[in-house]
Amino acid sequence: MKIKYSFLISQIAAVIFVFSFCFATCKYGFKDSAPIPSDITTFRVNYFENHAEYVNTQLSPQLTEKLKQKIISTTRLRQTNNDNAHYDISGYVSQYATSTVGISGNNASANRLTVSVHLTFKNTLDQTKNFDADLSRSFDFAANQSLTQAEASLNDEIVKNLVDEIFNKIFSNW
């Protein structure tokens, strides 16, 4: 029994050592989880306007602000409103539409809200990194809910998922 106990202690110590080594040698910490070249220091997020046929009035301002907050909290970049920001991020909501995705008998049983964003990214120090991308996320909700009810319950999830999608496209190219 004593041998098993000391073996277990040595295994735990080895695991702790490995984790300590991994964290000590990481190139990027939690604050700088996105691999950003050292010469990039500033970013600007322009207001994401809503060009969709149906306009959710809360989406554009929340999307813009949450994206700024995510970049500030997860990178070392400083926000600026100057035209000479190293990363210049802009875009617009291009689609905000519902469709029926489930039918039970002769009635709809589930609906889907699809939200799409057109993203424009400019790297002022390396124009070869510039791109435009269309990003889209879908959110299902019960057919017995109105769009207004669905928006009320899904709004935070919509904003969070779109911000994550935009952030990953810019900083991780996912």
Secondary structure by P-SEA (a helix, b strand, c coil): caaaaaaaaaaaaaaaaaaaaaaaaccccccccccccccccbbbbccccccccccccccaaaaaaaaaaaaaacccbbbbccccccbbbbcccccccccccccccccccbbbbbbbbbbbbbccccccccbbbbbbbbbbbbccccaaaaaaacaaaaaaaaaaaaaaaacccc
